[in-house]
Amino acid sequence: MADMPQDIVMLDGADTADHRLLRAGGGELVAYTRRSPDKDTENEDTVGIIPWGPQAAVLVVADGAGGLPAGKRASLTAVSTLANSLQVALEKTTLLRTAVLNGIEAANTAVRELANGSATTLTVVTIEGRLARSYQIGDSEAIVVGQRGRVKLQTTAHSPTGFAVEAGFLDQRAALHHAERHLVSNFLGTPDMTIDVGAGVELAARDTVVVASDGMTDNVHFDEIIELARKGPLDDAARALVDKARQRMLQERAGQPSKPDDLSLILFRKPPGEPSH
């Protein structure tokens, strides 16, 4: 893989934990990844923060498919290929939406060309001024929540339970305990990969963008994520979410989800007074 340009941040979980407080896209963000507490093997998640000029950025979480060979290589290849593709597109002044779609297609080809049976989920959120848009493949998820708890954007996990929740047949809490929760129907690195592109969402001041692997969403209830993500300084909100997820992973209790897994999280906020898109 080519080297990353210096302004692109990649967290690949090579250390026990990786946590960064950063500025990009005209806002503040926290990026975090850590391997599952129940394993000594490498973290299969990869997190990317890809600036796109002074008021735009691309936020990426990829989760290498568990149980398949070289899941880490798949997630790292996907995010690296997307980042490099976006860098070329920026130099050519390509529209960001077009650049992301082309970059995801390039990443899909790159993972397939590994030819080792690996695959990865990929969830992307673009920030352009005050416009946020999601691109979803798999069961990592993206959420935009307002200061008062209003949910402005929520991606649908590409799984039987994710589609059942979206259709109203299953509620969020029941889905966490469902037997088919972990069956994922869409991966990057496969010939039939599809991209679920969300509608653009206008960000108000202090809205919080959440991008997280299923290490978060399988252990923390949706309403808990909303409540913790929107409150206090961004670094404190990230710490509260990570602590809640890790506590659930380490201590199983009746009625609460508990699924040890690699954990990745990005939180992003725009301060007041930033220019509109």
Phi, psi and omega per residue, in radians:
M1 nan 2.548 3.126
A2 -1.227 2.713 3.089
D3 -1.166 2.596 3.121
M4 -1.415 2.430 2.967
P5 -0.981 2.654 -2.954
Q6 -1.125 -0.482 -3.082
D7 -1.479 -0.078 3.067
I8 -1.559 2.290 3.141
V9 -1.826 2.202 3.091
M10 -2.130 2.167 3.020
L11 -1.922 2.060 -3.089
D12 -2.002 0.154 3.053
G13 1.198 0.408 3.132
A14 -1.128 -0.574 3.038
D15 -1.501 3.015 3.116
T16 -1.035 -0.700 3.088
A17 -2.548 2.602 3.116
D18 -2.394 2.120 -3.036
H19 -2.396 2.242 -3.140
R20 -2.360 2.384 2.958
L21 -1.827 2.113 -2.929
L22 -2.371 2.964 2.942
R23 -2.165 2.336 3.104
A24 -2.883 2.708 3.086
G25 1.048 0.472 3.141
G26 1.292 0.311 -3.135
G27 -2.555 -3.052 3.131
E28 -1.869 2.505 3.102
L29 -2.542 2.732 3.011
V30 -2.085 2.291 3.076
A31 -2.114 2.394 -3.036
Y32 -2.554 2.463 2.931
T33 -2.617 2.560 3.127
R34 -2.722 2.481 -3.128
R35 -1.267 2.827 -3.126
S36 -1.054 2.469 -3.123
P37 -1.236 -0.184 -3.073
D38 -1.777 0.226 -3.105
K39 -2.457 2.713 3.078
D40 -1.805 -0.161 3.125
T41 -1.332 3.013 -3.002
E42 -1.241 2.732 3.035
N43 -1.190 2.171 -3.118
E44 -1.559 -0.013 3.089
D45 -1.513 2.673 2.965
T46 -2.387 2.378 -3.136
V47 -2.041 2.389 3.110
G48 -2.307 2.415 3.008
I49 -2.112 1.983 -3.001
I50 -2.091 1.800 3.107
P51 -1.111 2.585 3.110
W52 -2.362 1.219 -3.038
G53 1.419 -3.103 -3.012
P54 -1.240 -0.423 -3.064
Q55 -2.074 0.298 -3.108
A56 -2.491 2.656 3.126
A57 -2.771 2.777 3.093
V58 -2.079 2.133 -3.117
L59 -1.838 2.275 -2.979
V60 -2.367 2.322 2.945
V61 -2.242 2.200 3.101
A62 -2.169 2.407 -3.110
D63 -2.159 1.848 3.108
G64 -0.987 2.375 -3.016
A65 -1.107 2.060 3.123
G66 -1.116 2.453 3.114
G67 1.515 -0.210 3.086
L68 -1.761 2.674 -3.110
P69 -1.160 2.509 2.999
A70 0.990 0.720 3.103
G71 -1.043 -0.654 3.114
K72 -1.103 -0.762 -3.138
R73 -1.087 -0.643 3.137
A74 -1.128 -0.844 -3.097
S75 -1.159 -0.708 -3.141
L76 -1.180 -0.713 3.093
T77 -1.092 -0.751 -3.113
A78 -1.085 -0.854 -3.084
V79 -1.225 -0.692 3.116
S80 -1.112 -0.757 3.140
T81 -1.143 -0.752 3.094
L82 -1.049 -0.787 -3.119
A83 -1.080 -0.790 3.138
N84 -1.155 -0.677 3.106
S85 -1.119 -0.704 3.119
L86 -1.164 -0.649 3.124
Q87 -1.084 -0.745 3.098
V88 -1.126 -0.737 -3.121
A89 -1.145 -0.633 3.118
L90 -1.092 -0.724 3.123
E91 -1.141 -0.468 3.133
K92 -1.629 0.056 -3.101
T93 0.965 0.690 3.041
T94 -1.237 2.563 3.020
L95 -1.030 2.448 -3.053
L96 -1.061 -0.750 -3.133
R97 -1.045 -0.783 3.093
T98 -1.104 -0.722 -3.124
A99 -1.105 -0.705 3.132
V100 -1.158 -0.806 3.135
L101 -1.068 -0.757 3.093
N102 -1.129 -0.684 3.131
G103 -1.147 -0.661 3.097
I104 -1.163 -0.719 3.083
E105 -1.071 -0.734 3.096
A106 -1.108 -0.691 3.111
A107 -1.138 -0.692 3.101
N108 -1.059 -0.772 3.116
T109 -1.101 -0.742 -3.115
A110 -1.103 -0.721 3.132
V111 -1.204 -0.700 3.091
R112 -1.072 -0.649 -3.111
E113 -1.269 -0.195 2.996
L114 -1.090 -0.520 3.050
A115 0.943 0.665 3.123
N116 -2.130 0.240 3.111
G117 1.398 0.092 -3.079
S118 -1.465 2.851 3.121
A119 -2.732 3.009 -3.140
T120 -2.728 2.638 2.897
T121 -1.380 2.848 3.082
L122 -2.669 2.076 3.038
T123 -2.111 2.227 -3.054
V124 -2.183 2.386 2.945
V125 -2.185 2.195 3.052
T126 -1.704 2.466 3.049
I127 -2.044 2.099 3.052
E128 -2.229 1.824 -3.023
G129 1.062 -2.001 3.075
R130 -1.890 0.260 3.136
L131 -1.777 2.196 3.066
A132 -1.984 2.470 3.106
R133 -2.499 2.482 -3.108
S134 -1.859 2.651 3.056
Y135 -2.361 2.057 -2.914
Q136 -2.115 2.284 2.995
I137 -2.442 1.864 3.103
G138 1.805 -2.611 -2.991
D139 -2.091 0.161 2.811
S140 -1.219 2.742 -2.972
E141 -2.349 2.775 3.057
A142 -2.235 2.489 -3.113
I143 -2.451 2.504 2.904
V144 -2.109 2.179 -3.095
V145 -2.209 2.375 3.109
G146 -1.371 2.965 -3.087
Q147 -1.065 -0.502 -3.132
R148 -1.691 0.175 3.063
G149 1.651 0.070 3.108
R150 -1.257 2.258 3.123
V151 -1.548 2.029 -3.104
K152 -1.681 -0.423 3.135
L153 -2.642 2.384 2.987
Q154 -2.586 2.116 3.097
T155 -1.305 2.788 3.094
T156 -1.756 2.185 3.071
A157 -1.131 2.345 -3.141
H158 -1.449 1.357 -3.120
S159 -2.687 2.830 3.110
P160 -0.972 -0.722 -3.130
T161 -1.266 -0.634 3.092
G162 -1.045 -0.776 3.129
F163 -1.213 -0.587 3.113
A164 -1.175 -0.691 3.071
V165 -1.113 -0.788 -3.133
E166 -1.048 -0.641 -3.116
A167 -1.440 -0.135 3.131
G168 1.506 0.187 3.135
F169 -1.503 -0.238 -3.057
L170 -2.545 2.373 3.117
D171 -1.530 2.883 -3.019
Q172 -1.023 -0.726 -3.077
R173 -1.256 -0.707 3.108
A174 -1.120 -0.591 -3.115
A175 -1.076 -0.575 -3.125
L176 -1.143 -0.385 -3.100
H177 -1.900 0.115 -3.067
H178 -1.315 2.521 -3.097
A179 -1.093 -0.457 -3.102
E180 -1.770 0.284 -3.101
R181 -0.966 -0.644 -2.967
H182 -1.746 0.203 3.058
L183 -1.520 1.937 -3.092
V184 -1.778 2.341 -3.003
S185 -1.855 0.039 -3.063
N186 -2.602 2.127 -3.139
F187 -2.284 2.597 2.901
L188 -1.409 2.354 -3.053
G189 1.902 0.226 -3.136
T190 -2.212 2.692 -3.098
P191 -1.181 -0.392 -3.098
D192 -1.869 0.396 3.099
M193 -0.992 2.368 3.060
T194 -2.172 2.655 -3.115
I195 -1.974 2.113 3.106
D196 -1.626 1.826 -3.071
V197 -1.651 2.168 -3.128
G198 -1.485 2.851 3.040
A199 -1.265 2.670 3.084
G200 -1.174 2.441 -3.141
V201 -2.121 2.266 3.122
E202 -1.404 2.169 -3.135
L203 -1.535 2.226 2.976
A204 -1.549 2.880 3.095
A205 -0.985 2.329 3.097
R206 1.251 0.101 2.908
D207 -1.029 2.571 -3.130
T208 -1.995 2.208 3.032
V209 -1.660 2.257 3.120
V210 -2.062 2.235 2.980
V211 -2.222 2.172 -2.994
A212 -2.564 2.561 3.009
S213 -1.357 2.989 -3.102
D214 -1.232 -0.142 2.970
G215 -1.061 -0.499 3.037
M216 -1.497 -0.935 -2.978
T217 -1.275 -0.287 3.055
D218 -1.518 -0.125 -3.064
N219 -2.146 -0.289 -3.127
V220 -2.173 2.192 -3.138
H221 -1.047 2.613 -3.090
F222 -0.974 -0.788 -3.122
D223 -1.158 -0.519 3.066
E224 -1.211 -0.710 3.088
I225 -1.035 -0.813 -3.140
I226 -1.038 -0.812 -3.070
E227 -1.163 -0.736 -3.089
L228 -1.346 -0.625 -3.057
A229 -1.205 -0.565 -2.982
R230 -1.526 -0.174 -2.970
K231 -1.832 2.454 2.984
G232 1.286 -3.122 3.074
P233 -1.011 2.633 -3.030
L234 -1.047 -0.723 -3.134
D235 -1.098 -0.691 3.107
D236 -1.168 -0.691 3.117
A237 -1.101 -0.760 3.111
A238 -1.088 -0.758 -3.136
R239 -1.097 -0.708 -3.140
A240 -1.126 -0.720 3.115
L241 -1.142 -0.804 -3.134
V242 -1.109 -0.754 -3.140
D243 -1.082 -0.723 3.130
K244 -1.101 -0.808 -3.132
A245 -1.124 -0.784 -3.125
R246 -1.139 -0.680 3.102
Q247 -1.062 -0.749 3.127
R248 -1.152 -0.691 3.115
M249 -1.080 -0.673 -3.005
L250 -1.508 -0.368 -3.049
Q251 -2.394 1.784 -3.135
E252 -1.339 2.298 3.125
R253 -2.344 2.571 -3.123
A254 -1.019 2.320 3.086
G255 1.463 -0.084 3.122
Q256 -1.997 2.527 3.077
P257 -1.187 2.619 3.086
S258 -2.735 1.784 -3.133
K259 -2.418 1.655 3.102
P260 -0.964 2.317 -3.081
D261 -2.889 2.807 2.957
D262 -1.024 2.524 -3.008
L263 -2.239 2.134 3.092
S264 -2.306 2.518 -3.040
L265 -2.658 2.391 2.913
I266 -2.185 2.275 2.955
L267 -2.060 2.394 -3.112
F268 -2.383 2.436 3.016
R269 -2.448 2.518 2.969
K270 -1.653 2.351 3.047
P271 -1.338 2.910 3.070
P272 -1.094 2.621 3.006
G273 1.515 0.036 3.087
E274 -1.300 2.556 -3.126
P275 -1.109 2.614 3.085
S276 -1.381 2.843 3.108
H277 -1.184 nan nan
